[in-house]
Amino acid sequence: MNTHALPNARRQAITFTSGDGCYLFDDAGKRYLDLVSGLGVNALGHNHPRVTKAIQEQAGRLLHTSALYGNEYQEAVAQKLCELSGLDKALFVNSGTEATEAALKLVRWYGGPRLRVIALQSSFHGRTRGGLSVTGQASLRDPLGPYSLPVTFVPANDEAALREAFGTDVAAFLFEPIQGEGGVRPLNDSYLQLAQELCRKYNALLVSDECQTGLGRTGKVFGYEWAAVQPDIVTVAKPIAGGLPLGAVMFSAKVAEKFPLSGHGSTFAGGPLVCRVALEFLDEMQTLLPRINEVGSALAEMLSEFGEVRGRGLMRAVPLGERPGDPIVATAREAGLLINCTQTTVLRFLPPYILTREQVAEAGAILRRAIS
């Protein structure tokens, strides 16, 4: 047991040494069907041939140059992200919470004297202090307060509360299309359409946190597309570089006009290795969208045997009422299935996009034993 690496999560007593497709293998050679995929990061599974080839080739050419210089892949990734999101500029970062930090800076520069942000109860936007300042979970947010940014938290899908919260001092409305850490709770289409209407009325920015829902996870490229809205700022991270650390913020031209040179910086972000892999991922992701919807429906059908099913595509959850989820997670793991639990009573499933119907059935057989 490692006694020096600080566990910053409830680490399970297992060590993985290799992976192949939707499966992981531990140090004893035992195989596990992985429906966590590194918390949504390994969206193409493990050891994907396109990802592996790109890493091997680029590692032998050039790893890092810093933000002082361009590289041959960065502009291509930025262009692709802007085309997919309908926005104009892309800023590279290293992670989801850093994407939130950069987005809040964009909001601050654009808003001028208007400082207030409206965010949602039960939301999660990262673990830096900027990310926590707009996270609507007291257990995570309160211990590190106070925060300088004025934030109004409103209940998700409560249109009356949203209307009441808006005013001339509001700089932005920040949301996850499906609240991931908050229990996999989708926002209603009409709610997001109202949020867009209010943002336009008050000249506030509509900001979509797509770090978990974005880049194919819900069956569309971005989760906000289901509601047919167009955000001014979109953040992405998790799957974009096939398992390597990369995030990005996309934003409109009107926001870019207010953002100064060096308004946000990062030593490692957008380097040639991660951008090379991101190009491979983005291409593969678009070809997999029909499959995500098809297999996502099969996953939802299988999970419906155990109760209500939340989410879209390959982002699904089953609430257990008052029953704690951790014992089920542990039992499933012993039987060779990896899932996780959020909000203590919600089983969450974030499988790779390459999941098959046969693997859905395999997971169902193990879940039946684990839940019973």
CORVEN-V637560 format. One record per run of one state. SS is the DSSP state (~ for helix, > for strand, _ for the rest). FROM is the first residue (numbers start at 0). LEN is the number of residues. If there is no record, write none. Layout:
SS_FROM_LEN ; SS_FROM_LEN
This chain:
__0_15 ; >_15_6 ; __21_1 ; >_22_4 ; __26_4 ; >_30_4 ; __34_2 ; ~_36_4 ; __40_5 ; >_45_1 ; __46_2 ; ~_48_11 ; __59_14 ; ~_73_12 ; __85_3 ; >_88_5 ; __93_2 ; ~_95_16 ; __111_4 ; >_115_5 ; __120_8 ; ~_128_5 ; __133_4 ; ~_137_7 ; __144_6 ; >_150_4 ; __154_4 ; ~_158_7 ; __165_4 ; >_169_6 ; __175_2 ; >_177_2 ; __179_5 ; >_184_2 ; __186_2 ; ~_188_14 ; __202_2 ; >_204_5 ; __209_13 ; ~_222_5 ; __227_5 ; >_232_4 ; __236_1 ; ~_237_4 ; __241_5 ; >_246_5 ; __251_1 ; ~_252_4 ; __256_15 ; ~_271_35 ; __306_3 ; >_309_3 ; __312_2 ; >_314_5 ; __319_6 ; ~_325_9 ; __334_2 ; >_336_2 ; __338_1 ; >_339_3 ; __342_3 ; >_345_4 ; __349_7 ; ~_356_15 ; __371_1
